[in-house]
Amino acid sequence: MVRPNNQVKADPPGVPARRAALRLLDAVLRRGQALESALESAGAGLAPNDRGLAHAIAAEALRRLPDLDALIDSATRQRLPDDAKARFALRIALVQALGLGTPPHAAISTVLPLVDGGPRKLVHGVFGTLMRANKGLPDQPTLPDPVAIRWHAAWGDDFIADAERAVASPPPIDLTLRDPAAAPDLEGISLLPGHLRLDARAPITGLEGFAEGGWWVQDLAASLPARLLGPGRGSAFDLCAAPGGKTLQLAAAGWEVTAVDISESRLARLNENLDRTGLKAKAIAADLLQWQPGEQADAILLDAPCSATGIFRRHPDVLHRVRPSLIAEMAALQAKLLARAASWVRPGGTLVYATCSLESAEGEAQLAAFLARNTGFVIDAIRADELPETVTPLPDGTLRTRPGMLADRGGLDGFFIARLTRLSP
């Protein structure tokens, strides 16, 4: 379906980025790859601006996929197969013209070289029909049916409406400050001490305070698990630590941090941020199912691998590639990691369990099963005064952040977080 990379050089201007966008969509929708991981291969040989454009086109197409497909189906006598190259090309042309503000003539002329023969005539004809009819995309994207059905059964009507509003555009940029008393002179709002949500997007490395290590980029919801451990009072393990935002938080709070992650390349990024901020932590590349610490810790933060459906605003590919089988696989891994992490907490110590997932199997159900097996742990209730205003814990003292929270101030990624105490014998 996709031409080899060496053909990109022969393409007219503007086409290489669209060809890369096609590869990205193919990787996500047909092969189940994550959008970010597919970018390196799909964008090989492209200039940075073309690479960025390819990513933007693919990401916006994934946000709008059900609505794009509904438009395509409304203008064809026979439904195109989901994996038809003509459908992929039309998605790319339409999302540019209707979602990204590309002039229609540029949107179609840069896409037609992606298809040959009869499909090219079909793509040109369908696109022209829809443009002449002044068709558009709805203000709120439609969630893919499997996701909508699953989330509706778990969370109800309001959740679906909030999720559709949330996926409409990329989320804001949040910064976590190394020193809450030394905020950079940047335009934004603070929703918690040591937090800044920027008003506008700009090249991160050029902003005040970056080179000096005064802050790092970290979604507000992702910063909550480490915040819940409070000021440092001994040793802490940050498990599944990379890319390192939570490690930096714990180190800045005064914990003696050991950060463990299976990915050496992601730990390299963590170490770069430690160097930039001047913070200290011990980084270890290891498989947590095999690793054993030399001693127990006073606090453990397990931000476990998960389906990542809670970060669909940033990574809309999860709406299309995450299926129940992956959720079950991740839940089984989380149970193993929780069991191991629990044994590494000192009596009287704290274990924070978190996942960036909107699936109860990776949150509420996971915790219930853990507590049933581990009677030596109890929930240490999260308090409202530890959270952004209007974000409230669940009645059992755990936290579920959801689409719709803080919607008027830029929203919040979806997380499940529980803080547990290990009882003394």
Salt bridges, closest charged atoms under 4 A:
ASP11 OD2 - ARG19 NE 2.76
ASP26 OD1 - ARG30 NE 2.41
ASP26 OD2 - ARG31 NH1 2.57
GLU36 OE2 - HIS55 NE2 2.78
GLU36 OE2 - HIS315 ND1 3.88
GLU60 OE1 - ARG63 NE 3.79
GLU60 OE2 - ARG64 NE 3.62
ASP69 OD1 - ARG87 NH1 3.13
ASP69 OD1 - ARG91 NE 2.87
ASP73 OD2 - ARG79 NE 3.40
ASP73 OD1 - ARG87 NH2 2.74
ASP82 OD1 - ARG79 NH2 2.88
ASP116 OD2 - ARG3 NH2 3.15
ASP157 OD1 - HIS152 NE2 2.42
ASP162 OD1 - ARG165 NH2 2.56
ASP174 OD1 - HIS195 NE2 3.03
ASP174 OD1 - ARG197 NE 2.64
ASP219 OD1 - ARG313 NH2 3.67
ASP219 OD1 - ARG314 NH2 2.40
GLU295 OE2 - ARG346 NH2 3.90
ASP298 OD1 - ARG346 NH1 3.06
ASP303 OD2 - LYS246 NZ 2.59
ASP317 OD2 - ARG321 NE 2.71
GLU359 OE1 - ARG150 NE 2.89
GLU364 OE1 - ARG400 NH2 2.76
ASP380 OD2 - ARG419 NE 3.30
ASP385 OD1 - ARG383 NE 3.02
GLU386 OE1 - ARG383 NH1 3.69
GLU386 OE2 - ARG419 NH1 2.84
ASP408 OD1 - ARG409 NE 3.54
ASP413 OD1 - ARG313 NH2 2.93
ASP413 OD2 - ARG314 NE 2.88
